[in-house]
Amino acid sequence: MSALTQTQPLIRQAEKLENRLKEIPPEPGVYFMSGSSGDILYIGKSKKLRSRVRSYFRDSQRLSDRIAMMVRQVTEIEFIVTDTEAEALALEANLIKQHQPYYNVLLKDDKKYPYVCITWSQKYPRIFITRKRRAGKEQDRYYGPYVDTGLLRYTLQIIKKAFPLRQRPKPLFKDRPCLNYDIGKCPGVCQSLITSEDYRQIMHKVAMVFQGRSEELVKSLKTQMEKAAEDLDFEKAAQLRDRISALQNLNADQKVSLPDDTISRDAIALAADEKHCCIQLFQIRAGKLVGRLGFFADAQSGTSGEILQKVLEEHYQTVEPVEIPTEIIAQQELPEGEILTQWLSQQKGKKVSLVVPQRQTKAELIEMVERNAKYELERTQKVSNYNNQALEDLAAILDLPEVPKRIEGYDISHIQGSNAVASQVVFVDGIPAKQHYRHYKIKNPEVATGHSDDFASMAEVIGRRFRKYKPLPQPLNLSPSPSPTRRGEQWEERGAILGEGSNGRIGEQDKDFPDLVMIDGGKGQLSAVVKVLEAMNLLETVKVVSLAKKREEIFLPGESFPLTTNAEQPGVQLLRRVRDEAHRFAVSFHRQQRLKNSRRSRLDAIPGLGFHRQKQLLAHFHSLDYIREASIEQLQEVSGIGNSLATEIYNYFHPSN
């Protein structure tokens, strides 16, 4: 069999596809679909493997755009047979965690809802709020995403007051704790004044709050408080009393009227239109609403029941068994609800039931969850419509053939040339995509303290951003403003000309190739960027504009006058948002660099001179000036500093000698 046949999609090889489908047994199990490079595209489960896999390749089967794209890339199908459907679901969950296939992600990575992260991978775990759920370390735990951001921040604030926790990601001082330790807010993590085991015990109690186990934690703390009082340890008893009071105040007004308050429940419902699907999951523990989670999915990814099923599967794959409720209330019947409850029961070690209520109290609860999902859908529709309007208006202003999907913004930040940096921000569909943001440190030696050059700095950044797109060895017949589809064809044509020397990365590069580049500045910055793009033979491919601050004027390459626009137009406002975000991001990074440099000692630049020996030097000579004036022999008088290091220190302060 030729290599070409092995890498061709199965959908183009009817005979091979049919033979492969016949090999798959009609038993429960898990199937893998792989691409030409051998990477796993999709992992699925079924009670009848052959029927499920065959359904992907039927012409009559209606597939979502996402799955249809996946099917066109499949070159191999493998499977694992299991004894039961519940085993297949458990195996699928483990394999998805291990391989993280691209097409298994149903839920959109929306940054609107925050998570709480506890970094169990660290010796002293941190707890913080984040809007980006990283794959990162397997030991780290994420709770959420939470809909009510204000309540989440309040909860974390109360927890940090009630429990002594690590307050900073990095120590403020190298040799002593900060003020947080003195006032009892931190147990002295930075100086290891508390053991890792004891600190983790505190963090386990904090995690119980986000696991919906506040009542269980309160009971445990009450027992400890009574024990401390019996032992006459009244200071510890008072601390425990304050923690109990703080925890009882959390969610005090979140009472939900339901029978059997002792049962833990999750209630899930969705609201959808033709494009968007908003899902809400209410976590009810001991009759109180302890968490309200929100998810987004593509409405075309399946029926309402299928989406609810997949959301529950993805959600419970990431939680600990103790967090799984004993009852799940769903808006409608799930296609594989029985398999889900069997798997969850195995995970929890206790029976988990699935209910689809039709009337009375539980039905009213589902109506409340659905109503909240509808409100979120309405907000999503408004944002989407406004962004679409802004993108269409921007395309009309700039005379673009299509609406720009990916917009990149660039800005420079410095103080009279010192600590010069640049920022790259990315907007996808009019929304900031912070995972694609990037910092640049300006490397131009002519840009230094007392001498700034924004034009040269901007030219350098654009050159570094697009240097992976090599100049064409011969000119191609490019249209002045190619559409994204035609642009992809041009890059394929260019890849054919460049051959193997392009490292086969043209396809990867196109994924992050911008439809529009926005430069913060006027004609000068734009002219500098145009020269760089011309030298790289990319000016016809990269659509670039600049936005001047004073009058919000838009300049195009080669044009002496700005475009005639209204500053309040939706398209101009979108460019201003990109410009302001690029400015904010650049200034933030510049401040970080300036602060870092201000804290740096001149002794840090001496090779081989660590923090301990710096302390010994300063203790011996009392000031940097005396160290500078000391001879090699005098430097060697300091404990731990030999002739070699003393010579290094002396030469650093006397470079001409």
N, C-alpha and C positions, 0 to 999 in steps of 0.2 A: 504494500500500500504506500502510495506517495505521501510525502510530508504535507503537500497541499491538501490532499483528501483528509488527512488527520486533523488539520486546523480549520477545515471548512465547517460551518454550522450544520447540525444534523438536519435542519429544516430544508437544506438544499440537497440532501442525500436521502431520497425517499426509501430506497431499499435498505440502507444501513439503519435508518431510523426505525423502520418496521421490524427489522430483526432485533434491534435493541429493545424495543417495547415488548416483544414476545418473550424476551428473557426475564422480564420483571414479573415476579409472582403476584397473584391476587391475595396477598396477605398483609397484615398490618406491619408498618415499619416506617423508616425514614429514607428519603431520597435526596441525592446531591446532584445539582446541575453545574457543570464546570465549563469555563471558556477556553479559548485557544491557548492561552498562556498557562493553563492548568489551575488557575485560581478558582475557588468555589464561588459561583454567582448567587446560588439560592439553595437553601435547605428547607425541606418541607416534610410533613408527616401525613399519613393516611391509614385508614383501616383496610383499604384495598389499594395497594401500591400501583398495580398495573392500570387500573381505571383512572386514578388521579393523575399519573404522569401522562397517560395518553390524552387526557382532556386538554393539556396545554397545546397539543399539536393538531387539534381538530379545527377545521375551517369554520365550523358552526359555533365554536366556543367563543364567547365574547370576553376578551381579556382587557384588563386596564392597560393604559399606555405604558406604565412602568413594567408590567409583567410581559407585555408583548415585545418590548425592547429587549428584555432579558432572554426570551425564547429565541430571538434572532441571533443570539450570541452563543447558544449552547452547542458544544462540540462533544460532550460526553455526559452520560447519565450513570450514576452508581446508586446503590441502595444497601440498606441494612434491615434485615427482617427481625421483628420483635414478636414476643408472645401475645402481648395485649396492646390495645390502643393507648392506654395510659402510659405504658412503658415507652411507646413511640413518642409521646408528647414530652416525657422526661428526657429522653435521648436527644430529641430535637432541641430542647432548651439548652442542654449542655453543649451540643455541637455549635449552636449559634453563638454562645458565649465564647467558644474557643476560636472559631473561624471568622465571626463577624461578617457574614456575606453582605455585599452592598445592597442587593435587592430584597433582603429580608426586613429592611427598615420600613415599616408601614408609617410610623409616626414621624411627622416632620420635626426637624430640629429647630423649634421656634424659641427665640431668645426672650419672649415676652414674660414667660413664667420662670421664676427662680427655683433653684434647688438649695438644699442644705447639704454640705459635704463635710464628712468626718474622715480625716486622713489617717486611717488605721495603719497605713504602711510606714508612718513615721514613728520614731521612738516615743515622742511626745505628740500625740495627734492634735491637729488643729481642727477647729470648726468654723465654717464661714458660709456665707451665701454666695452663690454663683449662678450665672445664667447659661453657663456652658458645661454640659455634662461630658467630661473627658473620659475616654476609654481608660487611659492612664494605668495606675496601679490597681491590680485586681482586689487588693485588700480594702481600698478606699470605698466608703459607702455614700451613696447619694439618696436623699429623701426628697420626694416631690415628683413633679413640679407643682408648686403651690400657687393657687390663683390669687389669694389675698396677700399681696406683698407687704402691706402695712402691718397686718397681723403677724406675719412671719418675722419681720424685723422686731416687732414688739416682743414676741416670744423669745427670740434670741437675746434681746436686751435683758429681759427678766431672768433668763437662765444664767447669763454672765454675771448678774448681780447676786444670784443665789448660790452659784457654785464658783469656786476659785479656778479659773481657766486660763490657759495660755492666751495672751492678748495680742502678741505680735508674731508675724511670720519669721522675723529675724531679731536677735537680741539688739537692744539699743546700745548697750555697753558691753565691752569684752570681758571685764573683770568684776562686774557687780550687777545686781538686779536693778531694775528701774523703779519708778514710783509706784507702779501697779502692785509690786510685791509689798511695799511698805503699808499700803492701804488695804491689803488683803484681797485684791482682785485677781492676783496671780500667785501661784504657790512657788514661784522662783524657778520656773522651767529652764530659763536661759543659763542658770548656774547650777542646774541639777540639784537644787535644794529639796526636791521631792523625787522619789524613785519613779521610774517609768511604770512599774507595776501599780503603785498607789495612784498615780495620775490616771492610768487607764481605768481604774475602778471608778474614779469620778466621771470619766468620759462615758463609761457604760451606763451610768445613771442618766446622764444627759441624753444619750441616744434613746433611752426608753421614752422620753417625751415625744420624739419624732417617730417612734414606732407605734404611737397611740396607746402607750402603757402608762399614762400619767397616774391613773388610780392605783395601779400596782406599785408604782414608785412611791406614792404618798403613803401607802400602807407600810412599805418597808422602812421609810424614813420615820414613821411614827413609832415603830418597834424600836428602832435605834435610839430615838429621842427618849423613850421611856427607860431604856436600858441605861443611857447616860445619866438620867435623873436619879435612878436607883444607885448608881455608882458615885453620886454627888459631883459629877462632872457637869456643872451647870452651864459653863461657857459653851461646851459642845452641844448640850441640849438646846441652848438658845439659838445656836447656829442652825441646828436641824429644824427647830420651830419656824425660823424665818424662811427656810427653804420650802417647808410644807405650805406655809401661808402663800408664798409666791406661786407655787405650782397650783394651788387651789384657785387662785385668782385667774389663772389662764383658762380660757374657754368657759368662764363661769356663766356667761350669757348665751352659750351655744347649745342650750338644752334642746333636744329633739324629742317630741312626744311620740314614743313608740312603746309597744308592749315588750316585756322581757328585756328590761334595761341591762341585764347582766350579759346578754349576747352581743358579741362584736360583729358589726355588719359593715359591708361596703355596698353602696348604691351607685349604679352607673347608668348614664343615659347620654344620648347625643342629639344634635340638631345639625341638619345638613342642607346645602343647596346644591347646585349643579357642580360647583368646584370645591367648596370648602366643607369640612366636617369638623365640628367642635364637640369634643367629648368631655364630660365632667364626671368625676368620681368622688363621692362623699364618703369619708371615713368616720364611722360612728362607733364610739367605744363607750360602754357604760351609759348609754343614752345621751352622750354628748358628741357634737360634731367637732372632731379634733383635727380634721384635715380636709381641705377641698382642693383636689388635684385637677389640672386641666391638660388636655392633649389636643393636638391637631393632626388631621389625616387628610389624604386626598379622597374626595367623595367618590371618585371613580374607581377606587381600589377594591371595591366589593360592595355587597349588600350591607344594610345596617347591622344585621345580625353578625355577619362575618367581621365587620370592623370592630364591633364590641368584643367579639371573641378574641381577635388578635390583640386588641388593646389590653384585655385582661391577661392574656398569656405573656405579653411583653412586660407588663407591669409586675406580675408576680414572679417572673424570672429573676428580678433584681432585688427582691426583698428577702428577709430572713424568715424562716418558718414561723417564728413567734408573731410576725406581723400579719400573717394570713388570717382573715376573719373566719368565723365559723359559718357565716351566712353571707351570700352575695345576692343582692337584689338587682335584677337586670330589667331594662326597659322592654326588651322583647326576647323571644326565644333565640338561643344560640345554636348554630348548626351542629356543634360538637360539644354541647354543654355537659353531657355525661362524662366524656373523656376528661374535660377540664376539672370537674369536681373530683374524679378519681385521682388525678394527678395531684391536685391541691391537698386532698386528704392524705395521700402518701407523704407529701412534703411536710404537712403540719403534724402528722401522727394522730390526727383526730378527724372525725367526719366533718366535711365541708358541704353545705347544701347550696343549691342555686334555685332562686325563686323568681318567677315572673308574675308579679301581683296584678290582679285585675280590678280589685276594689279595696275599700277600707283604708286603713292607715298606711300600709306599705305602698299602695298605689298612689296615695297622696304624696309620699316621700319621693317616689319616682317622678311625679309631675313637677315637684319643686326642683329636682336635679335637672330635668329637661328644660324647665323654664330658665334656669341659670345658663344652660348650654345655648339656648336661643339668644339670650342677651349677648353672650360672647360672640355668637355667630354674626349678630347685627353689627357689633363693633368691628369684627374682622372684615365684613363686607364694606363698611364705610372706609376703613383704611385702604383696602384693596382698590376700591373705586377711585379714591383720591390719588393713590399712587399711579394707577393706570392713566388717569387724566393728566397728571403731571408728566409722565413719560411720553404720552402722545403729544402733549404741547411742546415738550423739549425736542421731540423728533421733528415737529413742524418748524420750530424756530431755527434749528440747525440744518433743515432740509435733509434729514437722514432717511434712507430708504425704508428702514424698519425701526421699531421702538428699541432703544438701547436696553439690553438686559443687564449688562455689567458695566458699571461706571466706576472709574478710578479717579481719586483726587489726590493731589500732591501739594505740599507746602514746606517751606523752610523756616527754621526757628534758630535764633542765636541772639547774643548780646554783643554787638560790635565785633562780630566774628568769632567770639569765644564759644566753645561747646556747640559748634554748628551741627545741626541734625536736620533730618527731613522725615516726613511721614507719607505713607501710602495708605489711604482708606479705600474701601470697596463697598459699593452699594449694588445689591442684586435685586432687581425688580423694585427699585426705589427704596429698599430697606437696608440699613447698615448690616454688612456681613463681617462681623468683627473677627471671625476666625481667619480672615484673609488679610487683616491689617498687617503692616510691616513698618519697622523702623529702619532708618539709615543714618550712619555716622558719616559726615562729610570727610572724605580722605584727601581732598585737594590741598596740597601743602601751602598754597597761596592764601587759603582761607584760614586765618589765624586771628588771635586776639589783636584788635586794633585795625584789622583789614577784613572787611566782609565783601562777598561777591555773590549775591543771590542768583545772578544769571548763570555763573559758572557752577554754582551748587546745584541748581535745578537741572542743568545740562548733565551733570555727573549722575544724578539720581535716575533720570530717564534712561541714560545710557546703560546703567547697571540693571535697571528693570527689564530692558528689552534686549540685553546682550545675548540671551540664549536663542533669540531668533536671528540666526546668522544671515548676513547679506546674501542675496541671490547671486549666483555666479553669472547669470545672464538675465536680462529683463524679461519679465512675464507680461502678458497682455492683461493688465489689471484694469478693472473699471475704476473710475474716480472714487466712487463710494460703494464698494462691494457689499452685498447683503451678507449676513452671517453664513447662510448656506453656501453662497459662492465663495466666501472667504475660506471656508473649510476646504472647498475644492482646490483653491489656489495653494493652500498650505500642503495638500496632498501632492499637487503638481510639483511644488517646491521640494517636498521630501523625495520625490522620485528623481529629481535632478541632483539633489545632494547625496542620495544613496546612503550607504551604511555610515558614512561619516557624521550624520546628524544624530547618531545614537538611538534612532528610532523613537525619539521623544516628541515628534511633531504633534502626534495625537494628544499627548498629555499637555503640551503647551497650549493647544487650542482651548482646553477647558478653562484656563484662566486668562485667556486673551481678551482684553477689554473691547467693548463696543464704542466706548467714549472715554477719553482722558481729559480731565479738567485740571488746569494749572492755576494755582492761586497767584494772581499777579496780572500785570498789564502786557503791553506789546513787547516789552523788553524780555520778560521771562518766556513769553511764547516764542519769540524769535530765536532765543537760545535753544529751546527744545526742538524747534523745527530744523535747525542746523544739524543737531545730533541725529534726528530721524532721517534726514536726507542722507547723511553719511552712512547710515545703516541700511539705506534703501527700504525704509519702512514708512515713509511719509504718506504714501498712497494707501497703506493698509491701516495705519493707526489714525483714527479720527481724534484730533486734539483741538481744544479750545482753552481760552483763559478767561477768568472772571476777575475784573478789577474791583477793589474794595469800595472806593469812594462813591462811585455812581452806579455800582453793580452793573458795569458794562461788560458785554461779551465780545471777545475778539476772536476772529478766525485767522488761520495762517494766510499770509499774503494780502490781507485786507488792512487798509490804513485807518478805517473808521470802524467803530463798534457797530454791532447789529442794533436795529431799532426794536427795542423791547420795552415792556412795562415791568418794573421791578416787582409788581405784585402778581405777575403771571405765574400759574402753577409750575411751568417748566423752569422759569428763572428761580422760583423759590426752591425747587429741587436742587438746582446747581448751588444755590446759596447754602443749603443744608449740607451738601457734600463739601463745599469750601469751609464752612464753619467746623465741621467734624475733622477735616484735615488739619485745620489750624489748632483745634483743641488737642488733637493727638500729638502734633509736633511740639507744641508748647509744653505738654505734659512730659514728654520724653526729654526735652531740653532741660526742664527743671530737675528731673531725676539725675541727669548727667552733671549738672551744676552742683547739686547737693552732694553727689558722690565725690566730686573733685574737691569740694570745700572740706570734706571730712578726711581727705587723704593727707598723710604726713609726708614730708620730703624723704623721710627715712624709708618709706614704703618702696621707693624706686631703686633702692640699693639691693642688688642680687645677693641672696643668701642671708639677709638680715631680717629675721622673723620678728613677730610681735614680742616674744619674751626677751630677746636680746635688745630690742628697742627700749623696753622698759628699764633694762639694766644700764644701758647707755645714759638715758635721761636721769636715772637715779644717781649715777656717778657724776655726770657733768652738769646736771640741773637745767640746761637749756641747749637749744639747737646751735646757738652761736658759739658756745664753748666747744661743742663737738666739732664744728667746722674749723675752729682754730687749733684743735688738738693735733699732735704729731702721731705718727704710727706707733711709737713706743708708748705714748700716753694712752692711746686707744686700747693697746694690748693689756693695760692694767685692769680693764674690765673683765670680770669673770666670764669665761666662755667665748671670748673673742681672741682668736689666734692671729698670727702674722698675716695669713692670707686674707681673712675677713677685714682686719684692720687696714691692710693695704687697699682693699676694695672700697672701704668707707672713705679713706683719705683721698683716693683718686677721684671719687665721686664729687667731693667738694673742691678739688684742685685739678680740674681736667687738663690744664695746660702743663702740669708738671710731669 
